[in-house]
């Protein structure tokens, strides 16, 4: 066994190696990328440990390679180090060498044990595919972090000036916010701070209107002169705080926005970012995402991804047939079960996935169950397993913790915007959403956990599919100048020379279909993308 002093040279001198086994992609690969070295495939030991612990019902136990080795040898298990906080605009994840931890022989001992644990999984081949896909996702995330999302600071400043007006010295609210705050106060007949929800709720109460929060969906229908300026103030205030001049100064360098993408950052496997709000870029701010001269952004959105995933994992013949047409899934469902009412069909399908099972949702669910019984039964079974505190898995084997699990962060955190398509209020302002069941909370609300696991099997399986789609797309871009620069749930952006754009569009389509076959096997279900080749991100939708 040869000990190498230079990591980059060790990789560079072995072009025949197709897969590298290492402790942590997040710590090793950025150092390689900084020297211009890329690898085709890897096996991330610590990420595999996380997946295997979850599958074994041991969610929350230390996931480091050192902890895995200690468990294997029966020694005291060290705790994981605390997560590193993001420094705005800093590139420390890319350029700061980290402690590589275990000696190689120890790391290989852990790796060998992990292979045996894969063999003991409920579906060993699926679990191995999940581990490989997640390791590939780690490579994609590191490469995206290095590439950065093209960003025009000049356009961003113009947008802020148009929306917010002039900046005042001393860091106070810009002109337009100050004007709207004055309008709100005038409407209430006294001084009100619209940036303080408690003050606004009190002001409405004094006006004889009882509100529980200042969420837009709750106040915009009220008959009061303060509502219109208040709603506009809140919209602009969020832009000022989350993507204003301070954000631009902190996060954009040399024409690039570089958040730290974290593959599999949530319980379901969805990605998050460590700072920067990359997954919550408002449409108006997307005008600042501009391709380099002579280059284009290929923006691709998966069409109705989660209902298609439900068709694939439930093996419901009717829903698979509908999802295999490559046309509007909701319209096809409406023609079968809702007399052509597309909106009602959409609410029914998403209600089944997200747990809207009361009122009209219950009636819609009954109609859906009659036409697509296996699909509805699949999510019903997942909800029941969640209520009973059992382990619930995605198609490939990612596992939702049992009710007594501990240690994970909240699903759908600050960077994960979730999905409000089903008409479920998601908390679009400072008051925040009502808290769902999340692992790590000693909640007695079994039904809340059931709603979570009902969605988990679909959303998590969609995240598994997305990993394989990204891996296939990354491989297709090998040899091209094109680079993946952004990913969010069901949307991917590739930055490429104009002459490569059509090649990338075809690669995305092919990657989606390959990922569908690899993840779910041979089914009629198709996973189409809507793609746009644009100079500016805002023009894609």
C-alpha positions as CSV (number, residue, x, y, z in Angstrom):
1,X,0.0,0.0,0.0
2,X,1.5,3.3,-1.2
3,X,1.3,6.4,0.9
4,X,0.9,9.6,-1.2
5,X,1.9,13.0,0.0
6,X,0.0,15.0,-2.7
7,X,-3.7,14.2,-3.0
8,X,-4.1,15.9,-6.4
9,X,-1.1,14.2,-7.8
10,X,-2.2,10.8,-6.5
11,X,-5.5,11.1,-8.4
12,X,-4.0,12.8,-11.5
13,X,-1.4,10.0,-11.9
14,X,-4.1,7.3,-11.9
15,X,-6.4,8.1,-14.8
16,X,-7.6,4.4,-14.9
17,X,-9.3,4.6,-11.5
18,X,-13.0,4.9,-12.1
19,X,-14.2,5.2,-8.5
20,X,-12.4,6.6,-5.5
21,X,-13.3,5.6,-1.9
22,X,-12.8,8.4,0.6
23,X,-14.1,9.6,3.9
24,X,-15.9,12.8,2.9
25,X,-16.5,14.3,-0.5
26,X,-17.3,17.7,1.1
27,X,-13.8,17.8,2.5
28,X,-11.7,16.0,-0.1
29,X,-13.2,16.9,-3.5
30,X,-13.1,20.7,-3.2
31,X,-9.3,20.4,-2.7
32,X,-9.0,18.4,-5.9
33,X,-11.2,20.8,-7.9
34,X,-9.1,23.7,-6.7
35,X,-6.1,22.1,-8.5
36,X,-8.1,21.3,-11.7
37,X,-8.7,17.6,-10.9
38,X,-12.1,16.0,-11.4
39,X,-13.1,12.4,-10.7
40,X,-15.7,10.3,-12.5
41,X,-17.1,8.5,-9.4
42,X,-16.6,8.2,-5.7
43,X,-17.8,6.4,-2.6
44,X,-18.4,8.7,0.3
45,X,-17.9,6.7,3.5
46,X,-19.5,9.2,5.9
47,X,-22.5,9.8,3.6
48,X,-23.0,6.0,3.3
49,X,-22.8,5.7,7.1
50,X,-25.7,8.2,7.4
51,X,-27.9,6.3,5.0
52,X,-27.1,2.9,6.6
53,X,-27.7,4.2,10.1
54,X,-31.1,5.5,9.0
55,X,-32.0,2.3,7.3
56,X,-31.1,0.3,10.4
57,X,-33.3,2.5,12.6
58,X,-30.4,4.3,14.3
59,X,-31.0,7.8,13.0
60,X,-29.1,10.4,14.9
61,X,-26.1,8.3,15.9
62,X,-22.7,9.8,15.1
63,X,-22.0,9.4,11.4
64,X,-18.3,10.1,11.1
65,X,-15.9,7.4,9.8
66,X,-14.2,7.4,13.2
67,X,-17.6,6.7,14.9
68,X,-18.3,3.9,12.4
69,X,-14.9,2.4,13.2
70,X,-15.5,2.6,17.0
71,X,-18.9,0.9,16.6
72,X,-17.3,-1.8,14.5
73,X,-14.6,-2.5,17.1
74,X,-16.8,-2.1,20.1
75,X,-15.0,1.0,21.5
76,X,-16.4,4.4,22.7
77,X,-18.1,6.2,19.9
78,X,-17.0,9.8,19.4
79,X,-19.6,12.5,18.8
80,X,-19.7,14.2,15.4
81,X,-18.2,17.7,15.3
82,X,-20.7,20.6,15.1
83,X,-21.6,21.7,11.6
84,X,-19.6,24.5,10.2
85,X,-21.5,27.8,9.7
86,X,-21.4,29.4,6.3
87,X,-19.4,32.7,6.0
88,X,-21.2,34.9,3.5
89,X,-19.2,35.1,0.3
90,X,-16.4,33.0,1.7
91,X,-15.0,30.0,-0.2
92,X,-13.5,28.1,2.7
93,X,-15.2,24.9,1.7
94,X,-13.2,24.9,-1.5
95,X,-9.8,25.9,-0.4
96,X,-9.2,25.1,3.3
97,X,-7.7,21.6,3.8
98,X,-9.4,19.5,6.4
99,X,-8.1,16.8,8.7
100,X,-8.5,13.6,6.7
101,X,-9.2,11.5,9.8
102,X,-8.7,7.8,9.7
103,X,-5.6,5.9,8.4
104,X,-6.3,4.3,5.1
105,X,-6.4,0.8,6.5
106,X,-9.0,1.8,9.1
107,X,-11.1,3.5,6.4
108,X,-11.1,0.4,4.3
109,X,-12.2,-1.6,7.3
110,X,-15.2,0.6,7.6
111,X,-15.9,0.4,3.9
112,X,-15.8,-3.4,4.0
113,X,-18.3,-3.5,6.9
114,X,-20.6,-1.1,5.0
115,X,-20.7,-3.5,2.1
116,X,-21.8,-6.2,4.4
117,X,-24.5,-3.9,5.9
118,X,-25.7,-3.1,2.4
119,X,-26.1,-6.9,1.9
120,X,-28.4,-7.0,5.0
121,X,-30.6,-4.1,3.8
122,X,-34.3,-4.7,3.0
123,X,-33.5,-4.4,-0.8
124,X,-29.7,-4.6,-1.1
125,X,-29.5,-3.6,-4.8
126,X,-31.7,-0.6,-4.3
127,X,-29.7,0.5,-1.2
128,X,-26.4,0.2,-3.1
129,X,-27.9,2.3,-5.9
130,X,-29.0,4.9,-3.4
131,X,-25.5,5.1,-1.8
132,X,-23.9,5.4,-5.3
133,X,-26.4,8.1,-6.3
134,X,-25.9,10.1,-3.1
135,X,-22.1,9.9,-3.6
136,X,-22.6,11.2,-7.1
137,X,-24.7,14.0,-5.8
138,X,-21.9,15.0,-3.5
139,X,-19.6,15.3,-6.5
140,X,-22.2,17.4,-8.3
141,X,-22.7,19.7,-5.3
142,X,-19.0,20.3,-4.9
143,X,-18.6,21.1,-8.6
144,X,-21.6,23.5,-8.5
145,X,-20.1,25.2,-5.5
146,X,-16.9,25.8,-7.4
147,X,-18.5,26.9,-10.7
148,X,-21.0,29.4,-9.1
149,X,-24.2,30.7,-10.5
150,X,-23.5,33.6,-13.0
151,X,-24.7,36.8,-11.4
152,X,-24.7,40.4,-12.6
153,X,-24.1,42.8,-9.7
154,X,-25.0,45.8,-11.9
155,X,-28.4,44.3,-12.9
156,X,-29.1,43.4,-9.3
157,X,-28.4,47.0,-8.2
158,X,-30.7,48.3,-10.9
159,X,-33.5,45.9,-9.7
160,X,-33.1,47.0,-6.1
161,X,-33.2,50.7,-7.0
162,X,-36.3,50.2,-9.1
163,X,-38.1,48.3,-6.3
164,X,-36.9,50.0,-3.2
165,X,-35.7,53.4,-4.3
166,X,-32.7,55.2,-2.8
167,X,-30.8,53.9,0.1
168,X,-30.5,56.1,3.2
169,X,-27.2,56.5,5.0
170,X,-26.9,54.7,8.3
171,X,-28.5,51.4,7.1
172,X,-32.1,52.4,7.5
173,X,-35.0,51.3,5.4
174,X,-34.8,52.5,1.7
175,X,-37.2,55.1,0.5
176,X,-40.0,52.9,-0.8
177,X,-40.2,50.9,2.4
178,X,-40.3,54.1,4.4
179,X,-43.2,55.4,2.3
180,X,-45.2,52.2,2.7
181,X,-44.6,52.2,6.4
182,X,-46.0,55.7,6.6
183,X,-49.1,54.6,4.6
184,X,-49.7,51.7,6.9
185,X,-49.5,54.0,10.0
186,X,-51.8,56.5,8.4
187,X,-54.3,53.8,7.6
188,X,-54.3,52.6,11.3
189,X,-54.4,56.2,12.6
190,X,-51.3,55.7,14.7
191,X,-47.6,54.7,14.4
192,X,-47.3,51.0,13.5
193,X,-44.2,49.1,12.7
194,X,-45.1,46.9,9.7
195,X,-41.9,44.9,10.2
196,X,-43.1,43.7,13.7
197,X,-45.9,41.2,13.3
198,X,-47.1,41.6,16.9
199,X,-47.5,45.4,16.4
200,X,-49.6,44.8,13.2
201,X,-51.8,42.1,14.9
202,X,-52.4,44.6,17.8
203,X,-53.3,47.4,15.4
204,X,-55.8,45.2,13.6
205,X,-57.3,44.2,16.9
206,X,-57.7,47.9,17.9
207,X,-59.5,48.4,14.6
208,X,-61.9,45.6,15.5
209,X,-60.4,42.9,13.2
210,X,-59.0,39.8,14.8
211,X,-56.2,38.1,13.0
212,X,-53.9,35.4,14.2
213,X,-50.9,36.3,12.1
214,X,-49.7,38.6,9.4
215,X,-49.4,36.0,6.7
216,X,-50.4,37.3,3.4
217,X,-53.0,34.6,2.8
218,X,-54.7,35.6,6.1
219,X,-54.7,39.4,5.7
220,X,-55.1,40.1,2.0
221,X,-58.8,39.5,2.0
222,X,-59.5,41.9,4.9
223,X,-61.5,45.1,4.3
224,X,-59.1,47.6,5.7
225,X,-57.1,50.4,4.0
226,X,-53.8,49.2,5.7
227,X,-53.9,45.8,3.8
228,X,-52.7,46.9,0.4
229,X,-49.6,48.9,1.6
230,X,-48.9,46.3,4.3
231,X,-48.8,43.4,1.8
232,X,-46.6,45.4,-0.5
233,X,-44.3,46.4,2.4
234,X,-43.9,42.8,3.4
235,X,-43.0,41.7,-0.2
236,X,-40.4,44.4,-0.6
237,X,-39.1,44.0,3.0
238,X,-38.3,40.3,2.3
239,X,-36.4,41.3,-0.8
240,X,-34.5,44.0,1.0
241,X,-33.5,41.7,3.9
242,X,-32.9,38.5,2.0
243,X,-31.5,39.7,-1.3
244,X,-30.7,43.4,-0.8
245,X,-27.5,45.4,-1.0
246,X,-26.0,43.7,2.0
247,X,-26.6,40.3,0.5
248,X,-25.1,41.3,-2.8
249,X,-22.0,42.6,-1.1
250,X,-21.6,39.4,1.0
251,X,-22.4,36.7,-1.5
252,X,-21.5,37.7,-5.0
253,X,-17.8,37.7,-6.1
254,X,-16.3,38.1,-9.6
255,X,-19.7,37.6,-11.3
256,X,-20.7,34.5,-9.4
257,X,-23.0,33.6,-6.6
258,X,-21.6,30.7,-4.7
259,X,-23.9,29.2,-2.0
260,X,-22.7,26.0,-0.5
261,X,-25.0,23.3,-1.9
262,X,-25.5,20.4,0.5
263,X,-26.7,17.2,-1.2
264,X,-29.2,15.2,0.9
265,X,-29.4,18.0,3.4
266,X,-32.9,17.1,4.6
267,X,-34.6,13.9,5.9
268,X,-36.2,13.3,2.5
269,X,-32.9,13.7,0.6
270,X,-33.8,17.1,-0.8
271,X,-30.9,19.5,-1.1
272,X,-30.3,22.7,0.9
273,X,-27.7,25.4,0.9
274,X,-25.6,26.5,3.8
275,X,-26.4,30.2,3.6
276,X,-27.2,32.6,0.8
277,X,-30.9,31.8,0.3
278,X,-30.1,30.1,-3.1
279,X,-33.3,28.1,-3.0
280,X,-35.5,31.1,-2.4
281,X,-34.4,33.6,-5.1
282,X,-37.5,35.7,-5.9
283,X,-38.5,35.9,-9.6
284,X,-37.7,39.6,-9.8
285,X,-34.2,39.0,-8.5
286,X,-33.6,36.3,-11.0
287,X,-33.1,39.1,-13.5
288,X,-29.6,39.3,-12.1
289,X,-28.8,35.7,-13.1
290,X,-27.3,36.4,-16.5
291,X,-25.2,34.1,-18.6
292,X,-21.7,35.1,-19.6
293,X,-21.3,36.7,-23.1
294,X,-21.6,34.0,-25.8
295,X,-23.1,31.6,-23.2
296,X,-26.6,30.5,-22.3
297,X,-28.5,29.2,-19.3
298,X,-30.4,26.0,-20.0
299,X,-33.2,26.0,-17.4
300,X,-35.1,22.8,-17.0
301,X,-38.1,22.0,-14.8
302,X,-39.4,18.5,-14.2
303,X,-43.1,18.4,-15.1
304,X,-45.4,17.3,-12.3
305,X,-42.6,15.2,-10.9
306,X,-44.1,14.0,-7.6
307,X,-47.4,12.6,-9.1
308,X,-45.3,10.8,-11.7
309,X,-43.1,9.4,-8.9
310,X,-46.3,8.2,-7.0
311,X,-47.3,6.4,-10.2
312,X,-43.9,4.6,-10.4
313,X,-43.6,3.6,-6.8
314,X,-47.3,2.5,-6.3
315,X,-47.4,0.6,-9.6
316,X,-51.0,1.8,-10.0
317,X,-51.9,0.7,-13.6
318,X,-54.2,3.6,-14.2
319,X,-51.9,6.3,-12.9
320,X,-48.9,4.8,-14.7
321,X,-50.8,4.9,-17.9
322,X,-51.7,8.5,-17.4
323,X,-48.1,9.4,-16.3
324,X,-46.7,7.6,-19.4
325,X,-48.4,9.9,-21.9
326,X,-45.9,12.7,-21.6
327,X,-48.8,15.2,-21.6
328,X,-50.5,17.2,-18.8
329,X,-50.9,14.6,-16.0
330,X,-53.5,16.6,-14.1
331,X,-55.7,17.1,-17.2
332,X,-55.5,13.3,-17.9
333,X,-56.5,12.6,-14.3
334,X,-59.4,15.1,-14.5
335,X,-60.8,13.3,-17.6
336,X,-60.8,10.0,-15.8
337,X,-62.1,11.1,-12.4
338,X,-63.2,14.7,-12.2
339,X,-65.3,15.4,-15.3
340,X,-62.5,17.3,-17.0
341,X,-62.0,19.7,-14.0
342,X,-58.2,20.0,-14.1
343,X,-57.9,22.2,-11.0
344,X,-60.0,19.8,-8.9
345,X,-57.8,16.9,-10.2
346,X,-54.6,18.7,-9.3
347,X,-55.9,19.5,-5.8
348,X,-56.9,15.8,-5.3
349,X,-53.6,14.4,-6.4
350,X,-51.5,16.8,-4.4
351,X,-53.9,16.5,-1.5
352,X,-53.3,12.7,-1.5
353,X,-49.5,13.3,-1.4
354,X,-49.6,16.1,1.1
355,X,-52.3,14.9,3.4
356,X,-55.3,17.1,2.6
357,X,-57.8,14.6,3.8
358,X,-60.6,16.7,5.3
359,X,-63.4,18.8,3.9
360,X,-63.3,18.9,0.1
361,X,-60.0,17.1,0.2
362,X,-61.7,14.0,1.6
363,X,-64.3,14.1,-1.2
364,X,-61.6,14.5,-3.8
365,X,-59.6,11.7,-2.3
366,X,-62.5,9.4,-2.5
367,X,-62.9,10.1,-6.2
368,X,-59.2,9.5,-6.7
369,X,-59.3,6.3,-4.7
370,X,-62.0,4.9,-7.0
371,X,-60.0,5.4,-10.1
372,X,-56.4,5.0,-8.8
373,X,-56.8,2.7,-5.8
374,X,-53.2,1.4,-5.6
375,X,-51.7,4.9,-5.7
376,X,-53.9,6.1,-2.8
377,X,-53.4,2.9,-0.9
378,X,-49.6,3.4,-1.2
379,X,-49.6,6.8,0.6
380,X,-52.3,5.7,3.0
381,X,-50.1,2.8,4.1
382,X,-47.1,5.1,4.5
383,X,-49.2,7.4,6.7
384,X,-50.4,4.5,8.8
385,X,-46.9,3.3,9.3
386,X,-45.8,6.7,10.3
387,X,-48.7,7.0,12.8
388,X,-47.6,3.7,14.3
389,X,-44.0,4.8,14.7
390,X,-42.6,2.3,12.2
391,X,-39.7,2.9,9.8
392,X,-40.8,4.3,6.4
393,X,-38.6,4.1,3.4
394,X,-38.3,5.7,-0.1
395,X,-38.3,3.3,-3.1
396,X,-34.5,3.0,-2.9
397,X,-34.3,2.8,0.9
398,X,-33.8,6.2,2.4
399,X,-35.5,5.9,5.7
400,X,-37.6,8.3,7.7
401,X,-36.7,8.0,11.4
402,X,-39.1,6.3,13.9
403,X,-41.2,8.6,16.0
404,X,-38.7,8.5,18.8
405,X,-35.8,9.3,16.5
406,X,-33.6,12.3,17.3
407,X,-31.0,14.4,15.9
408,X,-32.0,15.6,12.5
409,X,-32.7,19.2,11.6
410,X,-36.2,20.2,10.6
411,X,-37.4,19.1,7.2
412,X,-38.0,22.1,4.9
413,X,-35.7,24.5,6.8
414,X,-34.7,28.0,5.8
415,X,-33.3,27.0,2.5
416,X,-36.0,24.5,1.6
417,X,-39.0,26.3,0.3
418,X,-41.2,23.2,0.2
419,X,-44.2,22.9,-2.1
420,X,-47.4,24.9,-1.7
421,X,-49.1,23.7,-4.9
422,X,-51.7,21.9,-2.9
423,X,-53.1,25.2,-1.6
424,X,-51.6,24.5,1.9
425,X,-50.4,27.8,3.5
426,X,-46.7,27.4,3.9
427,X,-45.9,30.5,6.0
428,X,-44.6,33.1,3.5
429,X,-43.4,35.7,6.0
430,X,-41.8,36.4,9.3
431,X,-44.4,34.6,11.4
432,X,-43.4,31.3,9.9
433,X,-45.5,28.2,9.1
434,X,-47.3,26.0,11.6
435,X,-44.7,23.4,12.7
436,X,-45.2,19.9,11.1
437,X,-44.0,16.7,12.7
438,X,-40.2,16.6,12.3
439,X,-37.7,14.0,13.6
440,X,-36.0,15.1,16.8
441,X,-39.2,16.4,18.3
442,X,-40.9,14.4,21.1
443,X,-44.3,14.9,19.5
444,X,-47.3,12.9,20.6
445,X,-49.2,13.9,17.4
446,X,-49.1,10.6,15.5
447,X,-51.4,12.0,12.8
448,X,-48.9,14.7,12.1
449,X,-46.1,12.1,11.6
450,X,-48.5,10.2,9.4
451,X,-48.9,13.2,7.2
452,X,-45.2,13.6,7.1
453,X,-44.5,10.0,6.1
454,X,-47.3,10.1,3.5
455,X,-45.4,12.8,1.7
456,X,-42.0,11.3,2.6
457,X,-42.3,8.2,0.4
458,X,-43.1,10.4,-2.6
459,X,-40.9,13.4,-2.0
460,X,-38.0,11.2,-0.9
461,X,-38.3,8.9,-3.9
462,X,-38.4,11.9,-6.1
463,X,-35.2,13.1,-4.5
464,X,-33.6,9.7,-5.2
465,X,-34.6,9.9,-8.8
466,X,-33.2,13.5,-9.0
467,X,-29.8,12.3,-7.8
468,X,-29.6,9.7,-10.6
469,X,-30.8,12.3,-13.1
470,X,-28.0,14.7,-12.0
471,X,-25.4,11.9,-12.1
472,X,-26.5,11.0,-15.7
473,X,-26.5,14.7,-16.8
474,X,-23.1,15.3,-15.3
475,X,-21.7,12.3,-17.2
476,X,-23.3,13.5,-20.4
477,X,-21.6,16.9,-20.0
478,X,-18.2,15.3,-19.7
479,X,-16.1,16.7,-22.6
480,X,-18.3,19.8,-22.9
481,X,-17.7,23.3,-21.6
482,X,-21.1,23.1,-20.0
483,X,-21.4,23.1,-16.2
484,X,-24.2,22.4,-13.8
485,X,-24.6,25.6,-11.7
486,X,-27.9,25.2,-9.9
487,X,-30.3,22.6,-8.6
488,X,-33.5,22.8,-6.6
489,X,-35.8,19.8,-6.0
490,X,-37.1,19.6,-9.6
491,X,-35.2,22.3,-11.4
492,X,-31.7,22.3,-12.8
493,X,-29.7,25.0,-14.6
494,X,-26.7,24.3,-16.9
495,X,-24.4,27.2,-18.0
496,X,-23.0,26.5,-21.4
497,X,-21.7,28.1,-24.6
498,X,-24.5,28.9,-26.9
499,X,-23.5,26.3,-29.4
500,X,-23.8,23.5,-26.8
501,X,-27.3,24.5,-25.7
502,X,-29.3,22.1,-27.8
503,X,-26.9,19.2,-26.9
504,X,-27.5,20.0,-23.2
505,X,-31.3,20.1,-23.7
506,X,-31.1,16.6,-25.3
507,X,-28.8,15.4,-22.4
508,X,-31.4,16.6,-19.8
509,X,-34.2,14.7,-21.5
510,X,-32.1,11.5,-21.8
511,X,-30.8,11.8,-18.2
512,X,-34.4,12.0,-16.9
513,X,-35.5,8.9,-18.7
514,X,-32.4,7.0,-17.7
515,X,-32.9,8.0,-14.1
516,X,-36.5,6.8,-14.3
517,X,-35.4,3.3,-15.5
518,X,-32.6,3.0,-13.0
519,X,-34.6,4.2,-10.0
520,X,-38.0,2.5,-10.6
521,X,-37.3,-0.2,-13.2
522,X,-39.1,-0.6,-16.4
523,X,-42.5,1.2,-16.1
524,X,-44.6,3.2,-18.6
525,X,-44.0,6.4,-16.5
526,X,-42.2,9.2,-18.3
527,X,-40.4,12.1,-16.6
528,X,-40.5,15.0,-19.1
529,X,-38.8,18.4,-18.5
530,X,-39.8,21.8,-19.7
531,X,-36.6,23.5,-20.9
532,X,-35.8,27.0,-21.8
533,X,-32.5,28.3,-23.4
534,X,-32.2,31.9,-22.1
535,X,-29.7,34.6,-21.5
536,X,-31.4,35.6,-18.2
537,X,-32.9,33.2,-15.6
538,X,-36.0,35.4,-15.2
539,X,-36.9,34.8,-18.9
540,X,-37.2,31.0,-18.3
541,X,-40.7,31.2,-16.7
